[in-house]
């Protein structure tokens, strides 16, 4: 409860003490504000607001960018919280990277048992993904380890050899669609995402199993990703605030009280 503050002829009386009548009105407002904030600061600290992106289920809703991919040539990790809105029978691509002469160099869908492709090769798995629930997905790869690994909710689902392949340069990334071109020309297959993404980050190294597990267990509203900022190639903040949106892509504010990270939206 906020302490009672009253003003009388003898001054200002509050639970935390008396203030003489000759104090200025501004001082009175200042004291009231401090008392109010002190009562709710613990609650405010327990709430961790963040923002997801919701993509309409059509071919017009997408984000696209052409970046210098050289930092990812020999290693990368793509991680995101994903809220799938379509049935598990639908191939709903939320990330595509096409390079010249190599379509689907990277392709990730909400239906990961259909599309979890790294270096044009599917990471076979049988993981069903429920609708309308947040789940965490990562794909990691390194030329040094010659391994690509698919993670779901912090656990490795599949690990495969990649041989001497490196990421092909000169391509284009698309978010929210399965893109058909290595250029910025918007040509899409009929495999729109139509779901929600949160904290999609691309890193320029292969994250360890421990890091992926901690990213998941720390939760949607944690600051764990800040510990990896030095390894980031593309940050969620850049996608959220500095990337052009096409079609209907809307912000979805999400507030996670305390440590209850398993939010359904």
C-alpha positions as CSV (number, residue, x, y, z in Angstrom):
1,X,0.0,0.0,0.0
2,X,1.1,3.6,-0.7
3,X,1.5,5.5,2.5
4,X,-1.1,8.2,3.2
5,X,0.0,11.7,2.6
6,X,-2.2,14.6,3.9
7,X,-1.9,18.4,3.9
8,X,-3.1,20.3,6.9
9,X,-2.7,23.8,8.3
10,X,0.4,22.7,10.2
11,X,2.2,21.2,7.2
12,X,2.4,17.9,5.3
13,X,2.0,14.7,7.3
14,X,3.1,11.3,5.9
15,X,3.8,7.9,7.3
16,X,7.5,8.6,6.9
17,X,7.5,12.0,8.7
18,X,6.2,15.5,8.9
19,X,7.1,18.3,6.6
20,X,6.6,21.9,7.6
21,X,4.0,24.1,5.9
22,X,6.6,26.4,4.4
23,X,7.9,23.7,2.2
24,X,7.3,24.4,-1.5
25,X,4.5,22.6,-3.4
26,X,7.2,21.2,-5.7
27,X,8.9,19.6,-2.7
28,X,5.6,18.0,-1.7
29,X,5.1,16.5,-5.2
30,X,8.7,15.2,-5.1
31,X,8.2,13.5,-1.8
32,X,4.9,11.9,-2.9
33,X,6.6,10.6,-6.1
34,X,9.5,9.1,-4.2
35,X,7.1,7.4,-1.8
36,X,5.0,5.9,-4.6
37,X,8.0,4.7,-6.5
38,X,9.5,3.1,-3.5
39,X,6.3,1.0,-2.9
40,X,6.3,-0.4,-6.5
41,X,10.0,-0.6,-7.4
42,X,10.2,-4.4,-6.6
43,X,7.2,-5.1,-8.8
44,X,8.6,-3.1,-11.7
45,X,11.9,-4.9,-11.4
46,X,10.1,-8.2,-11.6
47,X,8.5,-7.3,-14.9
48,X,10.6,-7.7,-18.1
49,X,8.9,-6.1,-21.1
50,X,10.0,-7.1,-24.6
51,X,8.6,-7.1,-28.1
52,X,7.9,-9.8,-30.6
53,X,7.1,-9.5,-34.3
54,X,3.9,-11.0,-35.7
55,X,3.8,-11.8,-39.4
56,X,0.5,-11.9,-41.4
57,X,-0.1,-15.2,-43.2
58,X,0.5,-14.0,-46.7
59,X,3.3,-13.6,-49.3
60,X,3.3,-9.9,-48.9
61,X,4.6,-9.8,-45.3
62,X,8.4,-10.1,-45.1
63,X,11.6,-8.5,-44.2
64,X,14.7,-8.7,-46.5
65,X,18.3,-7.6,-46.3
66,X,21.5,-8.0,-48.2
67,X,24.5,-7.9,-45.9
68,X,28.2,-8.6,-46.2
69,X,28.2,-12.3,-45.1
70,X,31.9,-12.7,-44.8
71,X,31.9,-12.9,-41.0
72,X,29.6,-15.9,-41.3
73,X,31.7,-17.7,-44.0
74,X,33.1,-20.3,-41.6
75,X,30.8,-20.3,-38.6
76,X,27.4,-19.1,-37.6
77,X,24.4,-19.7,-35.2
78,X,20.8,-18.6,-35.8
79,X,18.6,-18.6,-32.7
80,X,15.0,-17.4,-32.1
81,X,12.0,-17.9,-30.0
82,X,9.2,-19.0,-32.4
83,X,5.4,-19.0,-31.9
84,X,4.0,-21.2,-34.7
85,X,0.5,-20.3,-35.8
86,X,-0.1,-22.8,-38.6
87,X,-0.7,-26.5,-38.4
88,X,2.3,-28.8,-38.2
89,X,1.6,-30.0,-41.7
90,X,2.4,-26.5,-43.2
91,X,5.9,-25.5,-44.2
92,X,6.1,-22.1,-42.7
93,X,9.5,-20.6,-43.4
94,X,10.7,-17.9,-41.1
95,X,14.2,-17.5,-42.3
96,X,15.9,-18.0,-45.7
97,X,19.3,-17.3,-47.0
98,X,19.8,-17.8,-50.8
99,X,23.2,-17.4,-52.4
100,X,24.1,-17.2,-56.1
101,X,23.7,-20.7,-57.5
102,X,22.7,-22.1,-54.1
103,X,19.1,-21.6,-53.2
104,X,18.1,-22.7,-49.7
105,X,21.6,-22.3,-48.4
106,X,19.9,-21.8,-45.1
107,X,16.1,-22.4,-44.5
108,X,14.3,-22.7,-41.2
109,X,10.6,-23.2,-40.7
110,X,8.3,-23.4,-37.8
111,X,7.8,-27.0,-39.0
112,X,11.4,-27.9,-38.3
113,X,10.9,-31.6,-39.0
114,X,10.3,-30.5,-42.6
115,X,12.7,-27.6,-43.0
116,X,15.8,-27.1,-40.9
117,X,18.4,-26.7,-43.6
118,X,22.0,-25.7,-43.3
119,X,24.3,-25.6,-46.3
120,X,21.5,-26.9,-48.4
121,X,21.1,-30.1,-46.4
122,X,18.2,-30.9,-44.1
123,X,18.8,-31.8,-40.5
124,X,16.4,-34.7,-40.3
125,X,14.3,-34.9,-37.2
126,X,10.9,-36.0,-36.0
127,X,10.1,-33.0,-33.7
128,X,6.5,-31.9,-33.8
129,X,6.0,-28.2,-33.0
130,X,2.6,-27.3,-31.3
131,X,0.7,-24.2,-32.4
132,X,0.3,-21.1,-30.3
133,X,3.2,-21.9,-28.0
134,X,6.6,-20.3,-27.7
135,X,9.5,-22.6,-28.4
136,X,13.2,-21.9,-28.8
137,X,15.1,-23.0,-32.0
138,X,18.8,-22.8,-32.8
139,X,20.9,-24.0,-35.7
140,X,24.6,-23.8,-35.3
141,X,27.5,-24.7,-37.6
142,X,31.3,-24.3,-37.9
143,X,33.8,-25.2,-40.6
144,X,36.3,-25.9,-37.9
145,X,34.2,-28.6,-36.2
146,X,32.6,-29.6,-39.5
147,X,29.3,-30.1,-37.6
148,X,25.9,-28.6,-37.8
149,X,23.5,-29.0,-34.9
150,X,19.8,-28.3,-34.6
151,X,18.5,-27.4,-31.1
152,X,14.9,-27.4,-29.9
153,X,14.1,-25.9,-26.4
154,X,17.7,-26.0,-25.4
155,X,18.4,-29.7,-26.4
156,X,20.2,-31.0,-29.5
157,X,17.8,-32.8,-31.8
158,X,20.2,-33.6,-34.6
159,X,23.9,-33.3,-35.4
160,X,25.5,-34.0,-38.8
161,X,28.8,-33.7,-40.6
162,X,29.2,-30.9,-43.1
163,X,32.6,-31.8,-44.6
164,X,34.6,-29.0,-46.1
165,X,31.7,-26.8,-47.1
166,X,31.7,-23.1,-46.3
167,X,28.8,-20.6,-46.5
168,X,28.4,-19.2,-50.0
169,X,28.7,-15.4,-50.1
170,X,26.7,-12.8,-52.0
171,X,23.2,-13.9,-51.0
172,X,20.1,-12.4,-49.5
173,X,18.3,-13.0,-46.2
174,X,14.6,-13.1,-45.9
175,X,12.6,-13.2,-42.7
176,X,8.9,-14.4,-42.7
177,X,9.0,-16.1,-46.1
178,X,10.7,-18.8,-48.2
179,X,12.6,-16.6,-50.7
180,X,13.3,-17.9,-54.2
181,X,16.1,-15.5,-55.3
182,X,19.7,-14.6,-54.2
183,X,18.8,-11.0,-55.0
184,X,16.6,-8.4,-53.3
185,X,13.8,-9.2,-55.8
186,X,10.8,-10.3,-53.8
187,X,9.8,-13.7,-55.3
188,X,8.4,-16.1,-52.8
189,X,7.1,-19.7,-52.7
190,X,3.7,-20.2,-51.1
191,X,5.2,-21.0,-47.7
192,X,4.5,-17.9,-45.6
193,X,5.4,-18.0,-41.9
194,X,2.3,-16.3,-40.4
195,X,3.6,-16.7,-36.9
196,X,5.6,-14.7,-34.3
197,X,9.3,-14.3,-33.7
198,X,11.1,-13.0,-30.6
199,X,14.9,-12.4,-30.1
200,X,16.0,-13.7,-33.4
201,X,19.8,-13.2,-33.4
202,X,22.5,-14.4,-35.8
203,X,26.0,-15.0,-34.3
204,X,29.3,-15.2,-36.1
205,X,30.4,-18.4,-34.4
206,X,29.1,-21.8,-33.4
207,X,27.5,-21.4,-30.0
208,X,28.2,-24.2,-27.6
209,X,25.6,-26.6,-26.3
210,X,25.9,-25.0,-22.9
211,X,25.2,-21.5,-24.3
212,X,22.2,-22.7,-26.3
213,X,20.8,-24.5,-23.2
214,X,21.3,-21.5,-21.0
215,X,19.7,-19.2,-23.6
216,X,16.6,-21.4,-23.4
217,X,16.5,-21.9,-19.7
218,X,17.1,-18.3,-18.9
219,X,13.8,-17.6,-20.7
220,X,12.2,-15.3,-23.1
221,X,12.6,-12.2,-21.0
222,X,16.1,-12.7,-19.8
223,X,19.1,-10.6,-20.7
224,X,21.2,-13.6,-21.5
225,X,21.7,-12.5,-25.2
226,X,23.5,-9.4,-23.9
227,X,26.4,-11.6,-22.8
228,X,26.8,-12.6,-26.5
229,X,26.7,-9.2,-28.0
230,X,30.4,-9.3,-29.0
231,X,29.6,-12.4,-31.1
232,X,26.5,-11.0,-32.8
233,X,26.3,-10.5,-36.6
234,X,22.6,-9.5,-36.7
235,X,20.9,-8.5,-33.4
236,X,17.2,-8.6,-32.7
237,X,17.2,-4.9,-32.0
238,X,18.3,-4.2,-35.6
239,X,15.6,-6.5,-37.0
240,X,13.0,-4.9,-34.7
241,X,13.9,-1.2,-35.1
242,X,16.1,-0.7,-38.2
243,X,14.9,-3.2,-40.8
244,X,12.2,-2.3,-43.4
245,X,8.9,-4.1,-43.1
246,X,6.7,-5.1,-45.9
247,X,3.1,-6.1,-45.7
248,X,1.6,-6.6,-42.3
249,X,4.2,-7.1,-39.6
250,X,3.2,-5.8,-36.2
251,X,4.8,-5.4,-32.8
252,X,3.5,-7.7,-30.1
253,X,4.4,-6.5,-26.6
254,X,5.1,-9.3,-24.2
255,X,5.5,-9.0,-20.5
256,X,6.9,-11.9,-18.5
257,X,6.2,-11.5,-14.8
258,X,9.0,-12.8,-12.6
259,X,10.7,-15.9,-13.9
260,X,7.7,-17.4,-15.5
261,X,9.2,-17.5,-19.0
262,X,6.9,-20.1,-20.6
263,X,4.4,-17.6,-21.9
264,X,1.6,-18.6,-24.3
265,X,0.2,-15.8,-26.5
